[in-house]
Amino acid sequence: MPRDKTASALSVRPISDAEHLAFLATQRSASFLQTPAWGRVKAEWRRESIGFFEPGGAAPVGAALVLYRQLPKLKRYLAYLPEGPVIDWADDDLRAWLDPLTDHLRGQGAFGVRMGPPVVCRRWSAAQVKAGIADDGVRTLGQVAPSERDHTGARVVSQLRELGWVPQQVEGGFAAGQPQYVFQVPLRTADGSPRSEDDVLKGMNQLWRRNIKKAAKEGVVVTATTGAAEALAELEAFHALYVHTAERDHFTPRPLSYFRTMVEALAAEDPDRIKLFLARHEGDLVAATIAIRVGAHSWYSYGASSTEKREVRGSNAAQWAMVQDALAAGADVYDLRGITDTLDSDDSHVGLIQFKVGTGGEAVEYAGEWDLPLSTVLYKAFDLYMKRR
């Protein structure tokens, strides 16, 4: 993917789904939100796959899924690249990539661009997060010295500001789009060797290990679907438990049709891209999850659990089965997705990070989402419209 800096400027043009997938297949990691299939999941947006090309190049050196959200009554759009584009973010000249991108999007009628560079800025170990929660003087992750600061992430943030991009305002780490803070379990050692199941299990806290052991002792059985047909066959059972979870935990559930589209689209692209994991105890469904994998990156996407039989620890059993599956697939990371940046023990969101900290992974801060207004007037009007919804 590194650009030939001796060549002249990059160009951007539409590519087919097949070209897009062929490029993603060359990447060790790319977000599932940057696959052509995700454009089919988000049917309310117009979708386009684009490629970045060097002069005379037949194959793209970068790619992106662009989702276009139309302004009411106008054929003008917000161009959204969730957790993308997939380019060489380590390049010290991001203008060479972003200028042709914005030129193309302007030509498609975009009044503004929103993107989420998939670059890490900071990391915190599970021990650091746990200590921060226990410290009454600490309220956020930012008050804790990170275990690692990523130079590429810092350079990307600096360049984006210089180029006129504006960071999205985030409250507590949750953006309107994709999360800036996530929790991940590394599945490789510092030298790149794959970790063993025993090593990952030993990295978990005592409660997680005990719960995984208890689920096995109680006879919880976790099964994983293979391919779209199996996943679709189990989807209604997952969704019923998910709606039950939503009622208990007070969030608005997505409809069954959304998950059906998601399974059909992602599985059509790759049979192993999406799986349902179902934890049953004596025939009763006690927990269910959805896992997604692109290349060497595995995600925990959605989860549900029964209020009954919580003592058999079906949720821990399902999580452990997903970690084992990711390890068997040779994944680099198991990603539990979003957390807030709060470490305040009185904050209602802290329970989420405490649950994920038990896996022994690390809190990770990405660069977040950034906007570039192409028409100041229309961008401000759209921003006002979204705030009033």
C-alpha positions as CSV (number, residue, x, y, z in Angstrom):
1,M,0.0,0.0,0.0
2,P,2.9,2.5,0.4
3,R,2.7,5.2,-2.3
4,D,5.4,5.7,-4.9
5,K,6.4,9.3,-3.9
6,T,8.4,9.7,-7.1
7,A,5.2,9.4,-9.2
8,S,2.8,12.3,-9.8
9,A,-0.5,12.8,-7.9
10,L,-2.9,10.1,-6.9
11,S,-6.3,9.9,-8.5
12,V,-9.6,8.7,-7.0
13,R,-12.4,6.9,-9.0
14,P,-15.2,4.5,-8.4
15,I,-14.3,0.8,-8.3
16,S,-16.4,-2.4,-8.4
17,D,-17.3,-4.5,-5.3
18,A,-14.9,-7.1,-6.6
19,E,-12.0,-4.6,-6.9
20,H,-12.8,-3.3,-3.5
21,L,-12.8,-6.8,-1.9
22,A,-9.6,-7.7,-3.8
23,F,-7.9,-4.7,-2.2
24,L,-9.2,-5.4,1.3
25,A,-7.9,-9.0,0.9
26,T,-4.4,-7.6,0.7
27,Q,-4.8,-5.9,4.1
28,R,-4.0,-7.4,7.5
29,S,-6.7,-5.3,9.1
30,A,-9.6,-3.2,7.8
31,S,-12.9,-2.3,9.5
32,F,-16.0,-4.2,8.5
33,L,-17.6,-0.8,8.1
34,Q,-15.3,-0.3,5.1
35,T,-16.5,-3.4,3.2
36,P,-18.9,-3.2,0.2
37,A,-21.4,-5.3,2.2
38,W,-21.7,-2.6,4.9
39,G,-23.1,-0.3,2.2
40,R,-25.9,-2.8,1.6
41,V,-26.6,-2.9,5.3
42,K,-27.0,0.9,5.4
43,A,-29.6,0.9,2.7
44,E,-30.9,4.4,3.7
45,W,-27.6,5.8,2.5
46,R,-26.3,5.9,-1.1
47,R,-23.1,3.8,-1.3
48,E,-20.0,4.0,-3.5
49,S,-16.8,2.1,-3.5
50,I,-13.8,4.2,-4.5
51,G,-10.1,3.4,-5.2
52,F,-6.9,5.5,-4.9
53,F,-4.7,5.0,-8.0
54,E,-1.1,5.9,-8.8
55,P,-0.6,7.2,-12.4
56,G,-1.0,4.2,-14.8
57,G,-1.8,1.8,-12.0
58,A,-4.3,-0.9,-12.7
59,A,-4.8,-1.9,-9.0
60,P,-5.8,0.5,-6.3
61,V,-3.3,1.5,-3.5
62,G,-6.1,2.5,-1.2
63,A,-9.9,2.1,-1.0
64,A,-13.0,3.3,0.8
65,L,-16.7,2.7,1.2
66,V,-18.5,6.1,1.0
67,L,-22.0,6.5,2.4
68,Y,-23.9,9.5,1.1
69,R,-26.6,11.0,3.3
70,Q,-28.8,13.5,1.4
71,L,-29.9,16.9,2.7
72,P,-33.7,17.2,2.8
73,K,-35.1,18.5,-0.5
74,L,-31.6,19.0,-2.0
75,K,-29.4,16.8,-4.1
76,R,-26.4,17.6,-1.8
77,Y,-24.9,15.0,0.5
78,L,-22.8,14.4,3.6
79,A,-20.1,11.9,2.4
80,Y,-19.4,9.5,5.3
81,L,-16.4,7.1,5.5
82,P,-16.9,5.1,8.7
83,E,-13.6,4.0,10.1
84,G,-12.0,4.8,6.8
85,P,-10.6,5.3,4.2
86,V,-8.2,2.4,4.0
87,I,-5.0,4.2,3.0
88,D,-1.4,4.5,4.1
89,W,-2.1,6.6,7.2
90,A,1.6,6.4,8.1
91,D,2.4,8.6,5.0
92,D,3.9,11.9,6.1
93,D,1.9,13.7,3.3
94,L,-1.7,13.0,3.9
95,R,-2.7,15.9,1.6
96,A,-1.6,13.7,-1.3
97,W,-4.4,11.2,-0.3
98,L,-7.1,13.5,1.0
99,D,-7.1,16.2,-1.7
100,P,-8.0,13.8,-4.5
101,L,-10.6,12.2,-2.2
102,T,-12.3,15.5,-1.4
103,D,-12.2,16.5,-5.1
104,H,-14.0,13.3,-6.0
105,L,-16.6,13.7,-3.3
106,R,-17.2,17.3,-4.2
107,G,-17.9,16.1,-7.7
108,Q,-20.5,13.7,-6.3
109,G,-22.4,16.5,-4.7
110,A,-20.9,16.4,-1.2
111,F,-21.3,19.5,0.9
112,G,-19.1,18.0,3.6
113,V,-17.0,14.9,4.4
114,R,-16.9,12.9,7.6
115,M,-14.3,10.2,8.1
116,G,-12.8,8.1,11.0
117,P,-9.1,7.5,10.4
118,P,-8.4,3.9,11.7
119,V,-5.3,5.0,13.6
120,V,-4.5,4.5,17.3
121,C,-3.4,7.4,19.4
122,R,-3.1,5.9,22.9
123,R,-3.4,2.7,24.8
124,W,-3.9,1.8,28.5
125,S,-3.4,-1.6,30.1
126,A,-6.2,-3.3,32.0
127,A,-4.2,-2.8,35.2
128,Q,-4.0,1.0,34.5
129,V,-7.8,1.2,33.8
130,K,-8.6,-0.8,37.0
131,A,-6.3,1.5,39.1
132,G,-7.9,4.6,37.5
133,I,-11.4,3.4,38.5
134,A,-10.2,2.8,42.1
135,D,-8.7,6.3,42.3
136,D,-11.3,8.9,43.4
137,G,-9.1,11.6,41.9
138,V,-9.4,10.1,38.4
139,R,-12.5,10.7,36.3
140,T,-11.4,9.9,32.7
141,L,-8.8,7.8,30.8
142,G,-7.1,11.1,29.7
143,Q,-6.0,11.6,33.4
144,V,-4.1,8.4,33.3
145,A,-0.6,8.3,31.7
146,P,-1.0,5.8,28.8
147,S,1.1,2.7,28.4
148,E,1.7,3.7,24.8
149,R,1.4,6.8,22.6
150,D,1.3,6.1,18.9
151,H,3.5,8.5,16.8
152,T,1.5,7.8,13.7
153,G,-1.8,8.7,15.4
154,A,-0.3,11.9,16.8
155,R,1.0,12.9,13.3
156,V,-2.3,12.1,11.7
157,V,-4.2,14.3,14.2
158,S,-1.7,17.1,13.6
159,Q,-1.9,16.9,9.8
160,L,-5.7,16.8,9.8
161,R,-5.9,20.1,11.8
162,E,-3.4,21.7,9.5
163,L,-5.5,20.6,6.5
164,G,-8.7,22.2,7.9
165,W,-10.4,19.1,9.2
166,V,-12.5,19.5,12.4
167,P,-12.8,16.9,15.1
168,Q,-16.3,15.8,16.0
169,Q,-17.3,16.8,19.5
170,V,-17.6,13.7,21.7
171,E,-19.3,13.4,25.0
172,G,-17.8,10.8,27.3
173,G,-16.1,9.1,24.3
174,F,-19.3,8.2,22.5
175,A,-19.6,9.9,19.2
176,A,-22.7,10.2,17.0
177,G,-21.0,7.8,14.6
178,Q,-18.3,5.3,15.6
179,P,-16.7,5.0,19.1
180,Q,-13.4,6.8,19.6
181,Y,-12.5,4.5,22.6
182,V,-12.7,0.7,22.4
183,F,-11.5,-2.2,24.4
184,Q,-9.4,-4.9,22.7
185,V,-7.7,-8.1,23.6
186,P,-4.4,-8.6,21.7
187,L,-4.1,-12.1,20.3
188,R,-0.4,-11.8,19.5
189,T,2.7,-11.2,21.6
190,A,5.0,-8.2,21.2
191,D,7.1,-10.2,18.7
192,G,4.1,-11.1,16.6
193,S,3.7,-14.7,17.7
194,P,0.2,-16.0,18.3
195,R,-0.9,-16.2,21.9
196,S,-2.2,-19.6,23.2
197,E,-5.6,-20.1,24.7
198,D,-4.0,-20.6,28.1
199,D,-2.1,-17.4,27.9
200,V,-5.2,-15.4,27.0
201,L,-7.1,-17.1,29.8
202,K,-4.4,-16.3,32.3
203,G,-4.6,-12.7,31.3
204,M,-8.2,-12.4,32.4
205,N,-9.1,-11.5,35.9
206,Q,-10.1,-14.1,38.5
207,L,-13.8,-13.4,38.1
208,W,-13.8,-14.0,34.4
209,R,-11.8,-17.2,34.7
210,R,-14.1,-18.4,37.5
211,N,-17.2,-17.6,35.4
212,I,-15.9,-19.3,32.3
213,K,-15.1,-22.4,34.4
214,K,-18.5,-22.3,36.1
215,A,-20.4,-22.1,32.8
216,A,-18.6,-25.3,31.7
217,K,-19.3,-27.0,35.0
218,E,-23.0,-26.0,34.8
219,G,-23.2,-27.6,31.3
220,V,-23.5,-24.5,29.2
221,V,-23.0,-25.4,25.6
222,V,-21.9,-22.7,23.0
223,T,-22.5,-23.3,19.3
224,A,-21.3,-21.2,16.4
225,T,-23.1,-20.9,13.1
226,T,-21.4,-21.7,9.8
227,G,-22.5,-19.7,6.8
228,A,-25.5,-17.6,6.1
229,A,-28.2,-20.4,6.2
230,E,-27.3,-21.4,9.8
231,A,-27.0,-17.8,11.0
232,L,-30.4,-16.9,9.5
233,A,-32.0,-20.0,11.0
234,E,-30.8,-18.9,14.5
235,L,-31.5,-15.2,14.0
236,E,-35.1,-15.1,15.4
237,A,-33.9,-16.8,18.6
238,F,-31.1,-14.3,18.9
239,H,-33.4,-11.4,18.3
240,A,-36.0,-12.4,20.8
241,L,-33.2,-12.5,23.5
242,Y,-31.8,-9.2,22.3
243,V,-35.2,-7.5,22.6
244,H,-35.5,-9.0,26.1
245,T,-32.1,-7.5,26.9
246,A,-33.1,-4.1,25.5
247,E,-36.2,-4.0,27.7
248,R,-34.1,-4.9,30.8
249,D,-31.2,-2.5,30.1
250,H,-33.3,0.3,28.7
251,F,-32.0,0.7,25.1
252,T,-33.9,0.8,21.8
253,P,-33.4,-2.5,19.9
254,R,-32.8,-2.7,16.2
255,P,-35.5,-4.7,14.2
256,L,-35.1,-8.2,13.1
257,S,-34.9,-7.1,9.5
258,Y,-31.8,-5.1,10.2
259,F,-29.9,-8.2,11.5
260,R,-31.3,-10.3,8.6
261,T,-29.9,-7.8,6.1
262,M,-26.6,-7.7,8.0
263,V,-26.2,-11.5,8.0
264,E,-27.1,-11.8,4.3
265,A,-24.9,-9.0,3.1
266,L,-21.8,-9.9,5.2
267,A,-22.0,-13.6,4.7
268,A,-22.5,-13.2,0.9
269,E,-19.1,-11.5,0.9
270,D,-17.4,-14.2,2.9
271,P,-19.1,-17.1,4.7
272,D,-16.8,-16.7,7.7
273,R,-17.3,-12.9,8.0
274,I,-20.2,-13.1,10.4
275,K,-21.2,-15.7,13.0
276,L,-23.8,-16.1,15.7
277,F,-22.7,-17.7,19.0
278,L,-25.4,-19.2,21.1
279,A,-25.0,-20.3,24.7
280,R,-27.6,-22.8,25.9
281,H,-28.2,-24.4,29.2
282,E,-30.4,-27.5,29.3
283,G,-31.9,-26.3,26.0
284,D,-32.6,-22.8,27.1
285,L,-30.9,-19.9,25.3
286,V,-29.1,-18.0,28.0
287,A,-26.8,-15.8,25.9
288,A,-26.2,-15.0,22.2
289,T,-23.7,-12.8,20.4
290,I,-22.7,-11.7,16.9
291,A,-19.1,-11.8,15.9
292,I,-17.6,-10.3,12.7
293,R,-14.1,-10.8,11.2
294,V,-12.3,-9.1,8.4
295,G,-8.7,-10.3,7.8
296,A,-7.0,-10.6,11.1
297,H,-9.4,-8.3,13.1
298,S,-12.3,-10.0,15.0
299,W,-15.1,-8.0,16.6
300,Y,-17.8,-8.7,19.2
301,S,-20.6,-6.8,17.6
302,Y,-23.9,-7.5,19.4
303,G,-24.8,-9.4,22.6
304,A,-27.9,-10.5,24.4
305,S,-28.5,-12.4,27.7
306,S,-31.3,-13.9,29.6
307,T,-32.4,-12.5,33.0
308,E,-33.1,-16.0,34.1
309,K,-30.3,-18.4,34.8
310,R,-27.7,-15.6,35.0
311,E,-25.9,-17.8,37.5
312,V,-24.8,-20.2,34.8
313,R,-22.7,-17.4,33.2
314,G,-23.7,-17.9,29.6
315,S,-22.4,-14.5,28.6
316,N,-18.9,-15.3,29.7
317,A,-19.1,-18.7,27.9
318,A,-20.1,-17.0,24.7
319,Q,-17.3,-14.4,24.9
320,W,-14.7,-17.1,25.6
321,A,-16.0,-19.1,22.6
322,M,-15.6,-16.0,20.4
323,V,-12.1,-15.5,21.6
324,Q,-11.2,-19.1,20.9
325,D,-12.7,-18.8,17.4
326,A,-10.6,-15.6,16.8
327,L,-7.5,-17.4,17.9
328,A,-8.2,-20.4,15.7
329,A,-8.7,-18.0,12.7
330,G,-5.2,-16.5,13.3
331,A,-6.6,-13.1,14.3
332,D,-4.4,-10.4,15.7
333,V,-7.0,-8.8,18.0
334,Y,-10.3,-9.5,19.6
335,D,-12.2,-6.2,19.6
336,L,-15.0,-5.7,22.2
337,R,-15.9,-2.3,20.5
338,G,-17.0,0.8,22.2
339,I,-16.4,2.1,25.8
340,T,-16.7,5.6,27.1
341,D,-13.6,7.4,28.5
342,T,-15.1,7.6,32.0
343,L,-13.3,6.0,35.0
344,D,-15.7,7.7,37.5
345,S,-17.0,4.9,39.7
346,D,-20.3,6.9,40.1
347,D,-20.9,7.1,36.3
348,S,-23.5,4.6,34.9
349,H,-21.2,3.8,32.0
350,V,-18.3,2.5,34.2
351,G,-19.9,-0.9,34.5
352,L,-19.3,-1.5,30.8
353,I,-15.6,-0.8,30.9
354,Q,-15.3,-2.9,34.1
355,F,-16.9,-5.9,32.4
356,K,-14.5,-5.5,29.4
357,V,-11.5,-4.9,31.6
358,G,-11.9,-8.4,33.1
359,T,-10.8,-9.8,29.7
360,G,-7.3,-8.5,30.5
361,G,-7.0,-6.5,27.3
362,E,-6.4,-2.8,26.8
363,A,-8.3,0.4,26.3
364,V,-7.5,2.0,23.0
365,E,-8.1,5.5,21.8
366,Y,-8.5,6.1,18.0
367,A,-8.2,9.4,16.3
368,G,-12.0,9.8,16.3
369,E,-14.2,11.2,13.5
370,W,-13.3,14.4,11.6
371,D,-15.3,16.6,9.3
372,L,-14.3,18.8,6.4
373,P,-17.0,21.3,5.4
374,L,-17.0,21.8,1.6
375,S,-19.9,24.2,1.7
376,T,-19.9,26.1,5.0
377,V,-23.6,27.2,4.6
378,L,-24.9,23.7,3.8
379,Y,-22.7,22.1,6.4
380,K,-24.0,24.4,9.2
381,A,-27.6,23.8,8.0
382,F,-27.1,20.0,8.1
383,D,-25.5,20.2,11.6
384,L,-28.4,22.2,12.9
385,Y,-30.9,19.7,11.3
386,M,-29.2,16.7,12.9
387,K,-29.2,18.4,16.4
388,R,-32.9,19.1,16.1
389,R,-33.8,15.5,15.2
